Protein backbone atom coordinates (compact mmCIF):
# COMPACT_ATOMS: atom_id res chain seq x y z
CA UNK A 1 0.00 0.00 0.00
CA UNK A 2 2.89 2.40 0.73
CA UNK A 3 4.14 2.21 -2.85
CA UNK A 4 0.66 3.07 -4.07
CA UNK A 5 0.48 6.06 -1.74
CA UNK A 6 3.76 7.44 -3.13
CA UNK A 7 2.21 7.37 -6.59
CA UNK A 8 -0.77 9.34 -5.28
CA UNK A 9 1.55 11.82 -3.57
CA UNK A 10 3.61 12.26 -6.76
CA UNK A 11 0.46 12.78 -8.84
CA UNK A 12 -0.94 15.27 -6.32
CA UNK A 13 2.35 17.22 -6.48
CA UNK A 14 2.15 17.29 -10.28
CA UNK A 15 -1.41 18.66 -10.08
CA UNK A 16 -0.38 21.29 -7.50
CA UNK A 17 2.35 22.59 -9.78
CA UNK A 18 -0.05 22.73 -12.74
CA UNK A 19 -2.74 24.48 -10.66
CA UNK A 20 -1.75 28.00 -11.70
CA UNK A 21 -3.12 29.84 -14.76
CA UNK A 22 0.30 30.96 -16.03
CA UNK A 23 1.83 27.50 -15.67
CA UNK A 24 -1.19 25.92 -17.38
CA UNK A 25 -0.80 28.40 -20.23
CA UNK A 26 2.94 27.69 -20.54
CA UNK A 27 2.39 23.92 -20.60
CA UNK A 28 -0.51 24.14 -23.07
CA UNK A 29 1.60 26.36 -25.34
CA UNK A 30 4.53 23.95 -25.21
CA UNK A 31 2.24 21.04 -26.07
CA UNK A 32 0.85 22.93 -29.07
CA UNK A 33 4.18 24.34 -30.29
CA UNK A 34 6.47 21.48 -29.32
CA UNK A 35 9.15 23.73 -27.84
CA UNK A 36 10.04 27.39 -27.44
CA UNK A 37 12.18 29.82 -25.46
CA UNK A 38 11.31 32.36 -22.77
CA UNK A 39 11.33 35.27 -25.23
CA UNK A 40 8.61 33.63 -27.31
CA UNK A 41 6.58 32.87 -24.17
CA UNK A 42 6.99 36.46 -23.03
CA UNK A 43 5.46 37.70 -26.28
CA UNK A 44 2.50 35.32 -25.96
CA UNK A 45 1.84 35.79 -22.25
CA UNK A 46 2.67 39.51 -22.02
CA UNK A 47 4.40 38.94 -18.66
CA UNK A 48 7.89 39.95 -17.53
CA UNK A 49 10.63 37.46 -18.38
CA UNK A 50 11.46 37.07 -14.68
CA UNK A 51 7.88 35.97 -13.92
CA UNK A 52 7.91 33.39 -16.71
CA UNK A 53 11.32 32.13 -15.59
CA UNK A 54 10.03 31.62 -12.05
CA UNK A 55 7.10 29.57 -13.33
CA UNK A 56 9.40 27.57 -15.62
CA UNK A 57 11.66 26.80 -12.67
CA UNK A 58 8.72 25.32 -10.77
CA UNK A 59 7.73 23.29 -13.83
CA UNK A 60 11.32 22.06 -14.24
CA UNK A 61 11.62 21.15 -10.55
CA UNK A 62 8.48 19.01 -10.92
CA UNK A 63 9.97 17.45 -14.09
CA UNK A 64 7.00 18.63 -16.14
CA UNK A 65 9.19 20.55 -18.60
CA UNK A 66 12.82 20.24 -19.59
CA UNK A 67 15.22 22.84 -20.95
CA UNK A 68 17.88 22.40 -23.59
CA UNK A 69 20.61 25.02 -23.67
CA UNK A 70 21.80 26.32 -27.02
CA UNK A 71 24.37 29.04 -26.33
CA UNK A 72 22.68 31.65 -24.15
CA UNK A 73 19.19 30.48 -25.05
CA UNK A 74 17.24 27.68 -23.38
CA UNK A 75 14.51 25.95 -25.36
CA UNK A 76 11.80 24.35 -23.24
CA UNK A 77 9.64 21.33 -24.04
CA UNK A 78 7.36 18.90 -22.21
CA UNK A 79 9.23 16.23 -20.24
CA UNK A 80 6.30 14.22 -18.84
CA UNK A 81 3.97 12.57 -21.36
CA UNK A 82 1.17 12.30 -18.78
CA UNK A 83 0.92 16.09 -18.81
CA UNK A 84 0.04 16.22 -22.50
CA UNK A 85 -2.78 13.74 -22.03
CA UNK A 86 -4.04 15.60 -18.96
CA UNK A 87 -3.97 19.05 -20.57
CA UNK A 88 -5.60 17.77 -23.75
CA UNK A 89 -8.41 16.19 -21.76
CA UNK A 90 -8.90 19.37 -19.73
CA UNK A 91 -9.17 21.53 -22.83
CA UNK A 92 -11.14 18.92 -24.86
CA UNK A 93 -8.64 18.63 -27.66
WOFEN-V274366 format. One record per backbone hydrogen bond with DSSP energy under -1.0 kcal/mol. CO is the residue of the C=O (numbers start at 0). NH is the residue of the N-H. E is the energy in kcal/mol with one decimal. If there is no record, write none. Layout:
CO,NH,E + CO,NH,E
//
This chain:
0,4,-2.2 + 1,5,-2.0 + 2,6,-1.4 + 3,7,-1.8 + 4,8,-2.7 + 5,9,-2.8 + 6,10,-2.3 + 7,11,-2.6 + 8,12,-2.1 + 9,13,-2.0 + 10,14,-2.3 + 11,15,-2.3 + 12,16,-2.2 + 13,17,-1.9 + 14,18,-1.1 + 17,19,-2.3 + 19,23,-2.8 + 20,24,-2.2 + 21,25,-2.5 + 22,26,-2.6 + 23,27,-2.7 + 24,28,-2.4 + 25,29,-2.3 + 26,30,-2.3 + 27,31,-2.2 + 28,32,-2.8 + 29,33,-2.5 + 35,75,-3.1 + 36,40,-2.0 + 37,41,-2.9 + 38,42,-1.7 + 39,43,-1.7 + 40,44,-3.2 + 41,45,-2.0 + 47,51,-1.9 + 48,52,-2.7 + 49,53,-1.9 + 50,54,-1.9 + 51,55,-2.7 + 52,56,-2.2 + 53,57,-1.6 + 54,58,-2.1 + 55,59,-2.7 + 56,60,-2.6 + 57,61,-1.5 + 58,63,-2.8 + 58,64,-1.1 + 59,62,-1.7 + 63,78,-3.0 + 63,79,-1.3 + 65,76,-2.1 + 67,74,-2.6 + 69,72,-1.5 + 72,69,-3.5 + 74,67,-2.5 + 75,35,-1.7 + 76,65,-2.7 + 79,82,-1.4 + 80,84,-1.5 + 81,85,-2.4 + 82,86,-3.0 + 83,87,-2.5 + 84,88,-2.0 + 85,89,-2.2 + 86,90,-2.2 + 87,92,-2.7
//
